[in-house]
Amino acid sequence: MDSLQVTQQDHTKTHYEFSEAAKERSLIFQKNPDAIKKRITLINSYNRGKFKNSSQIYIDVNNLVIKFRGGKPAAVTKDSDVETISRSERSYGSQLEYFKDIITLISHDDIAFTPSNVLIKLTELETFKDQASAANDKATIKFGAFKPNIAKRITGFETLNQVSNGIKNMVKAQYGNDSAEYELVKGLNFS
């Protein structure tokens, strides 16, 4: 029982740490007013306004913006395997790569990318790229610590459920199906 308590504490701790890191990453990539998702919209609008829809810089950046907005990361569950985990991590990793590619495209000397909006100035974008990369790495590391605890916790509760079923059967055999003792334990379920 002590082992299951330690397992539950480890699970709860690593789940909390992963959730916090994932929330921080989500804010940086999607939800904050200055998130990457919103910055790339500003960059795209600036390019469309300055260089027009037919310019190569607008077309290239717009294609990366479309890829960035592509799809949601896969949800992580107890049934997640290496492929689904990789797809989930790859989603944020891909978004980060698309953001880096956008910065690279607009950084060329022959592109006069000089917006007045502070959020999309090149120095600010470089700094924010580093923050996004650090947040993504942190979430990936925290998930790596959390994933084994999911399986360990499930195994512990399966064992506890088997023990409780054995106890219920012994009480039922000893006192009978209609006894007050069996009424107390028959609803126990740890699955």
Contact map, one row per residue, 1 for C-alpha under 8 A:
11111000000000000000000000000000000000000000000000000000000000000000000000000000000000000000000000000000000000000000000000000000000000000000000000000000000000000000000000000000000000000000000
11111100000000000000000000000000000000000000000000000000000000000000000000000000000000000000000000000000000000000000000000000000000000000000000000000000000000000000000000000000000000000000000
11111110000000000000000000000000000000000000000000000000000000000000000000000000000000000000000000000000000000000000000000000000000000000000000000000000000000000000000000000000000000000000000
11111111000000000000000000000000000000000000000000000000000000000000000000000000000000000000000000000000000000000000000000000000000000000000000000000000100110000000000000000000000000000000000
11111111100000000000000000000000000000000000000000000000000000000000000000000000000000000000000000000000000000000000000000000000000000000000000000000000000000000000000000000000000000000000000
01111111110000000000000000000000000000000000000000000000000000000000000000000000000000000000000000000000000000000000000000000000000000000000000000000000000000000000000000000000000000000000000
00111111111000000000000000000000000000000000000000000000000000000000000000000000000000000000000000000000000000000000000000000000000000000000000000001001100100000000000000000000000000000000000
00011111111100000000000000000000000000000000000000000000000000000000000000000000000000000000000000000000000000000000000000000000000000000000000000000000100000000000000000000000000000000000000
00001111111110000000000000000000000000000000000000000000000000000000000000000000000000000000000000000000000000000000000000000000000000000000000000000000000000000000000000000000000000000000000
00000111111111000000000000000000000000000000000000000000000000000000000000000000000000000000000000000000000000000000000000000000000000000000000000001000000000000000000000000000000000000000000
00000011111111100000000000000000000000000000000000000000000000000000000000000000000000000000000000000000000000000000000000000000000000000000000001001100100000000000000000000000000000000000000
00000001111111110000000000000000000000000000000000000000000000000000000000000000000000000000000000000000000000000000000000000000000000000000000000000000000000000000000000000000000000000000000
00000000111111111000000000000000000000000000000000000000000000000000000000000000000000000000000000000000000000000000000000000000000000000000000000000000000000000000000000000000000000000000000
00000000011111111100000000000000000000000000000000000000000000000000000000000000000000000000000000000000000000000000000000000000000000000000011011001000000000000000000000000000000000000000000
00000000001111111110000000000000000000000000000000000000000000000000000000000000000000000000000000000000000000000000000000000000000000000000000001000000000000000000000000000000000000000000000
00000000000111111111000000000000000000000000000000000000000000000000000000000000000000000000000000000000000000000000000000000000000000000000000000000000000000000000000000000000000000000000000
00000000000011111111100000000000000000000000000000000000000000000000000000000000000000000000000000000000000000000000000000000000000000000000010000000000000000000000000000000000000000000000000
00000000000001111111110000000000000000000000000000000000000000000000000000000000000000000000000000000000000000000000000000000000000000000010011001000000000000000000000000000000000000000000000
00000000000000111111111000000000000000000000000000000000000000000000000000000000000000000000000000000000000000000000000000000000000000000000000000000000000000000000000000000000000000000000000
00000000000000011111111100000000000000000000000000000000000000000000000000000000000000000000000000000000000000000000000000000000000000000000000000000000000000000000000000000000000000000000000
00000000000000001111111110000000000000000000000000000000000000000000000000000000000000000000000000000000000000000000000000000000000000100110010000000000000000000000000000000000000000000000000
00000000000000000111111111000000000000000000000000000000000000000000000000000000000000000000000000000000000000000000000000000000000000000010000000000000000000000000000000000000000000000000000
00000000000000000011111111100000000000000000000000000000000000000000000000000000000000000000000000000000000000000000000000000000000000000000000000000000000000000000000000000000000000000000000
00000000000000000001111111110000000000000000000000000000000000000000000000000000000000000000000000000000000000000000000000000000000000100000000000000000000000000000000000000000000000000000000
00000000000000000000111111111000000000000000000000000000000000000000000000000000000000000000000000000000000000000000000000000000000100110010000000000000000000000000000000000000000000000000000
00000000000000000000011111111110000000000000000000000000000000000000000000000000000000000000000000000000000000000000000000000000000000000000000000000000000000000000000000000000000000000000000
00000000000000000000001111111111001000000000000000000000000000000000000000000000000000000000000000000000000000000000000000000000000000000000000000000000000000000000000000000000000000000000000
00000000000000000000000111111111011100000000000000000000000000000000000000000000000000000000000000000000000000000000000000000000000100100000000000000000000000000000000000000000000000000000000
00000000000000000000000011111111001110000000000000000000000000000000000000000000000000000000000000000000000000000000000000000000000100000000000000000000000000000000000000000000000000000000000
00000000000000000000000001111111001111000000000000000000000000000000000000000000000000000000000000000000000000000000000000000000000000000000000000000000000000000000000000000000000000000000000
00000000000000000000000001111111101000000000000000000000000000000000000000000000000000000000000000000000000000000000000000000000000000000000000000000000000000000000000000000000000000000000000
00000000000000000000000000111111111000000000000000000000000000000000000000000000000000000000000000000000000000000000000000000000000000000000000000000000000000000000000000000000000000000000000
00000000000000000000000000000011111001000000000000000000000000000000000000000000000000000000000000000000000000000000000000000000000000000000000000000000000000000000000000000000000000000000000
00000000000000000000000000010001111101100000000000000000000000000000000000000000000000000000000000000000000000000000001000000000000000000000000000000000000000000000000000000000000000000000000
00000000000000000000000000111111111111100000000000000000000000000000000000000000000000000000000000000000000000000000000000000000000000000000000000000000000000000000000000000000000000000000000
00000000000000000000000000011100011111110000000000000000000000000000000000000000000000000000000000100000000000000000000000000000000000000000000000000000000000000000000000000000000000000000000
00000000000000000000000000001100001111111000000000000000000000000001100000000000000000000000000000000000000000000000000000000000000000000000000000000000000000000000000000000000000000000000000
00000000000000000000000000000100111111111100000000000000000000000000000000000000000000000000000000000000000000000000000000000000000000000000000000000000000000000000000000000000000000000000000
00000000000000000000000000000000011111111110000000000000000000000000000000000000000000000000000000000000000000000000001100000000000000000000000000000000000000000000000000000000000000000000000
00000000000000000000000000000000000111111111000000000000000000001000000000000000000000000000000000100000000000000000000000000000000000000000000000000000000000000000000000000000000000000000000
00000000000000000000000000000000000011111111100000000000000000001000000000000000000000000000000000000000000000000000000000000000000000000000000000000000000000000000000000000000000000000000000
00000000000000000000000000000000000001111111110000000000000000000000000000000000000000000000000000000000000000000000000100000000000000000000000000000000000000000000000000000000000000000000000
00000000000000000000000000000000000000111111111000000000000000000000000000000000000000000000000000000000000000000000000100000000000000000000000000000000000000000000000000000000000000000000000
00000000000000000000000000000000000000011111111100000000010011001000000000000000000000000000000000000000000000000000000000000000000000000000000000000000000000000000000000000000000000000000000
00000000000000000000000000000000000000001111111110000000000000000000000000000000000000000000000000000000000000000000000000000000000000000000000000000000000000000000000000000000000000000000000
00000000000000000000000000000000000000000111111111000000000000000000000000000000000000000000000000000000000000000010000000000000000000000000000000000000000000000000000000000000000000000000000
00000000000000000000000000000000000000000011111111110000110000000000000000000000000000000000000000000000000000000000000000000000000000000000000000000000000000000000000000000000000000000000000
00000000000000000000000000000000000000000001111111111000010000000000000000000000000000000000000000000000000000000000000000000000000000000000000000000000000000000000000000000000000000000000000
00000000000000000000000000000000000000000000111111110000000000000000000000000000000000000000000000000000000000000000000000000000000000000000000000000000000000000000000000000000000000000000000
00000000000000000000000000000000000000000000011111110000000000000000000000000000000000000000000000000000000000000000000000000000000000000000000000000000000000000000000000000000000000000000000
00000000000000000000000000000000000000000000001111111110110000000000000000000000000000000000000000000000000000000000000000000000000000000000000000000000000000000000000000000000000000000000000
00000000000000000000000000000000000000000000001111111110010000000000000000000000000000000000000000000000000000000000000000000000000000000000000000000000000000000000000000000000000000000000000
00000000000000000000000000000000000000000000000100111110011000000000000000000000000000000000000000000000000000000000000000000000000000000000000000000000000000000000000000000000000000000000000
00000000000000000000000000000000000000000000000000111111011000000000000000000000000000000000000000000000000000000000000000000000000000000000000000000000000000000000000000000000000000000000000
00000000000000000000000000000000000000000000000000111111111000000000000000000000000000000000000000000000000000000000000000000000000000000000000000000000000000000000000000000000000000000000000
00000000000000000000000000000000000000000000000000000111111100000000000000000000000000000000000000000000000000000000000000000000000000000000000000000000000000000000000000000000000000000000000
00000000000000000000000000000000000000000000001000100011111110000000000000000000000000000000000000000000110000000000000000000000000000000000000000000000000000000000000000000000000000000000000
00000000000000000000000000000000000000000001001100111111111111000000000000000000000000000000000000000000000000000000000000000000000000000000000000000000000000000000000000000000000000000000000
00000000000000000000000000000000000000000000000000001111111111100000000000000000000000000000000000000000000000000000000000000000000000000000000000000000000000000000000000000000000000000000000
00000000000000000000000000000000000000000000000000000001111111110000000000000000000000000000000000000000100000000000000000000000000000000000000000000000000000000000000000000000000000000000000
00000000000000000000000000000000000000000001000000000000111111111000000000000000000000000000000000000100100000000000000000000000000000000000000000000000000000000000000000000000000000000000000
00000000000000000000000000000000000000000001000000000000011111111100000000000000000000000000000000000000000000000000000000000000000000000000000000000000000000000000000000000000000000000000000
00000000000000000000000000000000000000000000000000000000001111111110000000000000000000000000000000000000000000000000000000000000000000000000000000000000000000000000000000000000000000000000000
00000000000000000000000000000000000000000000000000000000000111111111000000000000000000000000000001101100000000000000000000000000000000000000000000000000000000000000000000000000000000000000000
00000000000000000000000000000000000000011001000000000000000011111111100000000000000000000000000001000000000000000000000000000000000000000000000000000000000000000000000000000000000000000000000
00000000000000000000000000000000000000000000000000000000000001111111110000000000000000000000000000000000000000000000000000000000000000000000000000000000000000000000000000000000000000000000000
00000000000000000000000000000000000000000000000000000000000000111111110000000000000000000000001001000000000000000000000000000000000000000000000000000000000000000000000000000000000000000000000
00000000000000000000000000000000000010000000000000000000000000011111110000000000000000000000011001100000000000000000000000000000000000000000000000000000000000000000000000000000000000000000000
00000000000000000000000000000000000010000000000000000000000000001111111000000000000000000000000000000000000000000000000000000000000000000000000000000000000000000000000000000000000000000000000
00000000000000000000000000000000000000000000000000000000000000000111111100000000000000000000000000000000000000000000000000000000000000000000000000000000000000000000000000000000000000000000000
00000000000000000000000000000000000000000000000000000000000000000000111110000000000000000000000000000000000000000000000000000000000000000000000000000000000000000000000000000000000000000000000
00000000000000000000000000000000000000000000000000000000000000000000011111000000000000000010000000000000000000000000000000000000000000000000000000000000000000000000000000000000000000000000000
00000000000000000000000000000000000000000000000000000000000000000000001111100000000000111011000000000000000000000000000000000000000000000000000000000000000000000000000000000000000000000000000
00000000000000000000000000000000000000000000000000000000000000000000000111110000000110110000000000000000000000000000000000000000000000000000000000000000000000000000000000000000000000000000000
00000000000000000000000000000000000000000000000000000000000000000000000011111000000000010000000000000000000000000000000000000000000000000000000000000000000000000000000000000000000000000000000
00000000000000000000000000000000000000000000000000000000000000000000000001111111000110010000000000000000000000000000000000000000000000000000000000000000000000000000000000000000000000000000000
00000000000000000000000000000000000000000000000000000000000000000000000000111111000000000000000000000000000000000000000000000000000000000000000000000000000000000000000000000000000000000000000
00000000000000000000000000000000000000000000000000000000000000000000000000011111000000000000000000000000000000000000000000000000000000000000000000000110000000000000000000000000000000000000000
00000000000000000000000000000000000000000000000000000000000000000000000000011111100000000000000000000000000000000000000000000000000000000000000000000000000000000000000000000000000000000000000
00000000000000000000000000000000000000000000000000000000000000000000000000011111111110000000000000000000000000000000000000000000000000000000000000000000000000000000000000000000000000000000000
00000000000000000000000000000000000000000000000000000000000000000000000000000011111110000000000000000000000000000000000000000000000000000000000000000000000000000000000000000000000000000000000
00000000000000000000000000000000000000000000000000000000000000000000000000000001111111000000000000000000000000000000000000000000000000000000000000000000000000000000000000000000000000000000000
00000000000000000000000000000000000000000000000000000000000000000000000000000001111111100000000000000000000000000000000000000000000000000000000000000000000000000000000000000000000000000000000
00000000000000000000000000000000000000000000000000000000000000000000000001010001111111110000000000000000000000000000000000000000000000000000000000000000000000000000000000000000000000000000000
00000000000000000000000000000000000000000000000000000000000000000000000001010001111111111000000000000000000000000000000000000000000000000000000000000000000000000000000000000000000000000000000
00000000000000000000000000000000000000000000000000000000000000000000000000000000011111111100000000000000000000000000000000000000000000000000000000000000000000000000000000000000000000000000000
00000000000000000000000000000000000000000000000000000000000000000000000011000000001111111110000000000000000000000000000000000000000000000000000000000000000000000000000000000000000000000000000
00000000000000000000000000000000000000000000000000000000000000000000000011110000000111111111000000000000000000000000000000000000000000000000000000000000000000000000000000000000000000000000000
00000000000000000000000000000000000000000000000000000000000000000000000010000000000011111111100000000000000000000000000000000000000000000001000000000000000000000000000000000000000000000000000
00000000000000000000000000000000000000000000000000000000000000000000000000000000000001111111110000000000000000000000000000000000000000000000000000000000000000000000000000000000000000000000000
00000000000000000000000000000000000000000000000000000000000000000000000110000000000000111111111000000000000000000000000000000000000000000000000000000000000000000000000000000000000000000000000
00000000000000000000000000000000000000000000000000000000000000000000000010000000000000011111111100000000000000000000000000000000000000010000000000000000000000000000000000000000000000000000000
00000000000000000000000000000000000000000000000000000000000000000000000000000000000000001111111110000000000000000000000000000000000000010000000000000000000000000000000000000000000000000000000
00000000000000000000000000000000000000000000000000000000000000000001000000000000000000000111111111000000000000000000000000000000000000000000000000000000000000000000000000000000000000000000000
00000000000000000000000000000000000000000000000000000000000000000011000000000000000000000011111111100000000000000000000000000000000000000000000000000000000000000000000000000000000000000000000
00000000000000000000000000000000000000000000000000000000000000000000000000000000000000000001111111110000000000000000000000000000100110000000000000000000000000000000000000000000000000000000000
00000000000000000000000000000000000000000000000000000000000000000000000000000000000000000000111111111000000000000000000000000000000000000000000000000000000000000000000000000000000000000000000
00000000000000000000000000000000000000000000000000000000000000011011000000000000000000000000011111111100000000000000000000000000000000000000000000000000000000000000000000000000000000000000000
00000000000000000000000000000000000100010000000000000000000000010001000000000000000000000000001111111110000000000000000000000000100000000000000000000000000000000000000000000000000000000000000
00000000000000000000000000000000000000000000000000000000000000000000000000000000000000000000000111111111000000000000000000000000100000000000000000000000000000000000000000000000000000000000000
00000000000000000000000000000000000000000000000000000000000000010000000000000000000000000000000011111111100000000000000000000000000000000000000000000000000000000000000000000000000000000000000
00000000000000000000000000000000000000000000000000000000000010010000000000000000000000000000000001111111110000000000000000000000000000000000000000000000000000000000000000000000000000000000000
00000000000000000000000000000000000000000000000000000000000000000000000000000000000000000000000000111111111000000000000001001100000000000000000000000000000000000000000000000000000000000000000
00000000000000000000000000000000000000000000000000000000000000000000000000000000000000000000000000011111111100000000000000000000000000000000000000000000000000000000000000000000000000000000000
00000000000000000000000000000000000000000000000000000000100110000000000000000000000000000000000000001111111100000000000000000000000000000000000000000000000000000000000000000000000000000000000
00000000000000000000000000000000000000000000000000000000100000000000000000000000000000000000000000000111111100101000000000000000000000000000000000000000000000000000000000000000000000000000000
00000000000000000000000000000000000000000000000000000000000000000000000000000000000000000000000000000011111110101000000001000000000000000000000000000000000000000000000000000000000000000000000
00000000000000000000000000000000000000000000000000000000000000000000000000000000000000000000000000000001111111100000000000000000000000000000000000000000000000000000000000000000000000000000000
00000000000000000000000000000000000000000000000000000000000000000000000000000000000000000000000000000000001111110000000000000000000000000000000000000000000000000000000000000000000000000000000
00000000000000000000000000000000000000000000000000000000000000000000000000000000000000000000000000000000000111110000000000000000000000000000000000000000000000000000000000000000000000000000000
00000000000000000000000000000000000000000000000000000000000000000000000000000000000000000000000000000000011111111000000000000000000000000000000000000000000000000000000000000000000000000000000
00000000000000000000000000000000000000000000000000000000000000000000000000000000000000000000000000000000000011111100000000000000000000000000000000000000000000000000000000000000000000000000000
00000000000000000000000000000000000000000000000000000000000000000000000000000000000000000000000000000000011000111110000000000000000000000000000000000000000000000000000000000000000000000000000
00000000000000000000000000000000000000000000000000000000000000000000000000000000000000000000000000000000000000011111000010000000000000000000000000000000000000000000000000000000000000000000000
00000000000000000000000000000000000000000000010000000000000000000000000000000000000000000000000000000000000000001111110110000000000000000000000000000000000000000000000000000000000000000000000
00000000000000000000000000000000000000000000000000000000000000000000000000000000000000000000000000000000000000000111110010000000000000000000000000000000000000000000000000000000000000000000000
00000000000000000000000000000000000000000000000000000000000000000000000000000000000000000000000000000000000000000011111110000000000000000000000000000000000000000000000000000000000000000000000
00000000000000000000000000000000000000000000000000000000000000000000000000000000000000000000000000000000000000000011111110010000000000000000000000000000000000000000000000000000000000000000000
00000000000000000000000000000000010000100000000000000000000000000000000000000000000000000000000000000000000000000000111110011000000000000000000000000000000000000000000000000000000000000000000
00000000000000000000000000000000000000100110000000000000000000000000000000000000000000000000000000000000000000000010111111011000000000000000000000000000000000000000000000000000000000000000000
00000000000000000000000000000000000000000000000000000000000000000000000000000000000000000000000000000000000000000111111111111000000000000000000000000000000000000000000000000000000000000000000
00000000000000000000000000000000000000000000000000000000000000000000000000000000000000000000000000000010001000000000000111111100000000000000000000000000000000000000000000000000000000000000000
00000000000000000000000000000000000000000000000000000000000000000000000000000000000000000000000000000000000000000000000011111110000000000000000000000000000000000000000000000000000000000000000
00000000000000000000000000000000000000000000000000000000000000000000000000000000000000000000000000000000000000000000011111111111000000000000000000000000000000000000000000000000000000000000000
00000000000000000000000000000000000000000000000000000000000000000000000000000000000000000000000000000010000000000000001111111111100000000000000000000000000000000000000000000000000000000000000
00000000000000000000000000000000000000000000000000000000000000000000000000000000000000000000000000000010000000000000000001111111110000000000000000000000000000000000000000000000000000000000000
00000000000000000000000000000000000000000000000000000000000000000000000000000000000000000000000000000000000000000000000000111111111000000000000000000000000000000000000000000000000000000000000
00000000000000000000000000000000000000000000000000000000000000000000000000000000000000000000000000000000000000000000000000011111111100000000000000000000000000000000000000000000000000000000000
00000000000000000000000000000000000000000000000000000000000000000000000000000000000000000000000100110000000000000000000000001111111110000000000000000000000000000000000000000000000000000000000
00000000000000000000000000000000000000000000000000000000000000000000000000000000000000000000000000000000000000000000000000000111111111000000000000000000000000000000000000000000000000000000000
00000000000000000000000000000000000000000000000000000000000000000000000000000000000000000000000000000000000000000000000000000011111111100000000000000000000000000000000000000000000000000000000
00000000000000000000000010011000000000000000000000000000000000000000000000000000000000000000000100000000000000000000000000000001111111110000000000000000000000000000000000000000000000000000000
00000000000000000000000000000000000000000000000000000000000000000000000000000000000000000000000100000000000000000000000000000000111111111000000000000000000000000000000000000000000000000000000
00000000000000000000000000000000000000000000000000000000000000000000000000000000000000000000000000000000000000000000000000000000011111111100000000000000000000000000000000000000000000000000000
00000000000000000000100110010000000000000000000000000000000000000000000000000000000000000000000000000000000000000000000000000000001111111110000000000000000000000000000000000000000000000000000
00000000000000000000000010000000000000000000000000000000000000000000000000000000000000000001100000000000000000000000000000000000000111111111000000000000000000000000000000000000000000000000000
00000000000000000000000000000000000000000000000000000000000000000000000000000000000000000000000000000000000000000000000000000000000011111111100000000000000000000000000000000000000000000000000
00000000000000000000100000000000000000000000000000000000000000000000000000000000000000000000000000000000000000000000000000000000000001111111110000000000000000000000000000000000000000000000000
00000000000000000100110010000000000000000000000000000000000000000000000000000000000000000000000000000000000000000000000000000000000000111111111000000000000000000000000000000000000000000000000
00000000000000000000000000000000000000000000000000000000000000000000000000000000000000001000000000000000000000000000000000000000000000011111111100000000000000000000000000000000000000000000000
00000000000000000000000000000000000000000000000000000000000000000000000000000000000000000000000000000000000000000000000000000000000000001111111110000000000000000000000000000000000000000000000
00000000000001001100100000000000000000000000000000000000000000000000000000000000000000000000000000000000000000000000000000000000000000000111111111000000000000000000000000000000000000000000000
00000000000001000100000000000000000000000000000000000000000000000000000000000000000000000000000000000000000000000000000000000000000000000011111111100000000000000000000000000000000000000000000
00000000000000000000000000000000000000000000000000000000000000000000000000000000000000000000000000000000000000000000000000000000000000000001111111110000000000000000000000000000000000000000000
00000000000001000000000000000000000000000000000000000000000000000000000000000000000000000000000000000000000000000000000000000000000000000000111111111000000000000000000000000000000000000000000
00000000001001100100000000000000000000000000000000000000000000000000000000000000000000000000000000000000000000000000000000000000000000000000011111111100000000000000000000000000000000000000000
00000000000000000000000000000000000000000000000000000000000000000000000000000000000000000000000000000000000000000000000000000000000000000000001111111110000000000000000000000000000000000000000
00000000000000000000000000000000000000000000000000000000000000000000000000000000000000000000000000000000000000000000000000000000000000000000000111111111000000000000000000000000000000000000000
00000010011001000000000000000000000000000000000000000000000000000000000000000000000000000000000000000000000000000000000000000000000000000000000011111111100000000000000000000000000000000000000
00000000001000000000000000000000000000000000000000000000000000000000000000000100000000000000000000000000000000000000000000000000000000000000000001111111110000000000000000000000000000000000000
00000000000000000000000000000000000000000000000000000000000000000000000000000100000000000000000000000000000000000000000000000000000000000000000000111111111000000000000000000000000000000000000
00000010000000000000000000000000000000000000000000000000000000000000000000000000000000000000000000000000000000000000000000000000000000000000000000011111111100000000000000000000000000000000000
00010011001000000000000000000000000000000000000000000000000000000000000000000000000000000000000000000000000000000000000000000000000000000000000000001111111110000000000000000000000000000000000
00000000000000000000000000000000000000000000000000000000000000000000000000000000000000000000000000000000000000000000000000000000000000000000000000000111111111000000000000000000000000000000000
00000000000000000000000000000000000000000000000000000000000000000000000000000000000000000000000000000000000000000000000000000000000000000000000000000011111111100000000000000000000000000000000
00010010000000000000000000000000000000000000000000000000000000000000000000000000000000000000000000000000000000000000000000000000000000000000000000000001111111110000000000000000000000000000000
00010000000000000000000000000000000000000000000000000000000000000000000000000000000000000000000000000000000000000000000000000000000000000000000000000000111111111000000000000000000000000000011
00000000000000000000000000000000000000000000000000000000000000000000000000000000000000000000000000000000000000000000000000000000000000000000000000000000011111111100000000000000000000000000011
00000000000000000000000000000000000000000000000000000000000000000000000000000000000000000000000000000000000000000000000000000000000000000000000000000000001111111110000000000000000000000000000
00000000000000000000000000000000000000000000000000000000000000000000000000000000000000000000000000000000000000000000000000000000000000000000000000000000000111111111000000000000000000000000010
00000000000000000000000000000000000000000000000000000000000000000000000000000000000000000000000000000000000000000000000000000000000000000000000000000000000011111111100000000000000000000000111
00000000000000000000000000000000000000000000000000000000000000000000000000000000000000000000000000000000000000000000000000000000000000000000000000000000000001111111110000000000000000000000000
00000000000000000000000000000000000000000000000000000000000000000000000000000000000000000000000000000000000000000000000000000000000000000000000000000000000000111111111000000000000000000000000
00000000000000000000000000000000000000000000000000000000000000000000000000000000000000000000000000000000000000000000000000000000000000000000000000000000000000011111111100000000000000000001110
00000000000000000000000000000000000000000000000000000000000000000000000000000000000000000000000000000000000000000000000000000000000000000000000000000000000000001111111110000000000000000001100
00000000000000000000000000000000000000000000000000000000000000000000000000000000000000000000000000000000000000000000000000000000000000000000000000000000000000000111111111000000000000000000000
00000000000000000000000000000000000000000000000000000000000000000000000000000000000000000000000000000000000000000000000000000000000000000000000000000000000000000011111111100000000000000000000
00000000000000000000000000000000000000000000000000000000000000000000000000000000000000000000000000000000000000000000000000000000000000000000000000000000000000000001111111110000000001001100000
00000000000000000000000000000000000000000000000000000000000000000000000000000000000000000000000000000000000000000000000000000000000000000000000000000000000000000000111111111000000000000000000
00000000000000000000000000000000000000000000000000000000000000000000000000000000000000000000000000000000000000000000000000000000000000000000000000000000000000000000011111111100000000000000000
00000000000000000000000000000000000000000000000000000000000000000000000000000000000000000000000000000000000000000000000000000000000000000000000000000000000000000000001111111111000011001000000
00000000000000000000000000000000000000000000000000000000000000000000000000000000000000000000000000000000000000000000000000000000000000000000000000000000000000000000000111111111101001000000000
00000000000000000000000000000000000000000000000000000000000000000000000000000000000000000000000000000000000000000000000000000000000000000000000000000000000000000000000011111111100000000000000
00000000000000000000000000000000000000000000000000000000000000000000000000000000000000000000000000000000000000000000000000000000000000000000000000000000000000000000000001111111000000000000000
00000000000000000000000000000000000000000000000000000000000000000000000000000000000000000000000000000000000000000000000000000000000000000000000000000000000000000000000000111111101011000000000
00000000000000000000000000000000000000000000000000000000000000000000000000000000000000000000000000000000000000000000000000000000000000000000000000000000000000000000000000111111111001000000000
00000000000000000000000000000000000000000000000000000000000000000000000000000000000000000000000000000000000000000000000000000000000000000000000000000000000000000000000000011011111001000000000
00000000000000000000000000000000000000000000000000000000000000000000000000000000000000000000000000000000000000000000000000000000000000000000000000000000000000000000000000000001111101100000000
00000000000000000000000000000000000000000000000000000000000000000000000000000000000000000000000000000000000000000000000000000000000000000000000000000000000000000000000000010011111111100000000
00000000000000000000000000000000000000000000000000000000000000000000000000000000000000000000000000000000000000000000000000000000000000000000000000000000000000000000000000000000011111110000000
00000000000000000000000000000000000000000000000000000000000000000000000000000000000000000000000000000000000000000000000000000000000000000000000000000000000000000000000000100010001111111000000
00000000000000000000000000000000000000000000000000000000000000000000000000000000000000000000000000000000000000000000000000000000000000000000000000000000000000000000000100110011111111111100000
00000000000000000000000000000000000000000000000000000000000000000000000000000000000000000000000000000000000000000000000000000000000000000000000000000000000000000000000000000000011111111110000
00000000000000000000000000000000000000000000000000000000000000000000000000000000000000000000000000000000000000000000000000000000000000000000000000000000000000000000000000000000000111111110000
00000000000000000000000000000000000000000000000000000000000000000000000000000000000000000000000000000000000000000000000000000000000000000000000000000000000000000000000100100000000011111111000
00000000000000000000000000000000000000000000000000000000000000000000000000000000000000000000000000000000000000000000000000000000000000000000000000000000000000000000000100000000000001111111000
00000000000000000000000000000000000000000000000000000000000000000000000000000000000000000000000000000000000000000000000000000000000000000000000000000000000000000000000000000000000000111111100
00000000000000000000000000000000000000000000000000000000000000000000000000000000000000000000000000000000000000000000000000000000000000000000000000000000000000000001100000000000000000001111110
00000000000000000000000000000000000000000000000000000000000000000000000000000000000000000000000000000000000000000000000000000000000000000000000000000000000000001001100000000000000000000011111
00000000000000000000000000000000000000000000000000000000000000000000000000000000000000000000000000000000000000000000000000000000000000000000000000000000000011011001000000000000000000000001111
00000000000000000000000000000000000000000000000000000000000000000000000000000000000000000000000000000000000000000000000000000000000000000000000000000000000011001000000000000000000000000000111
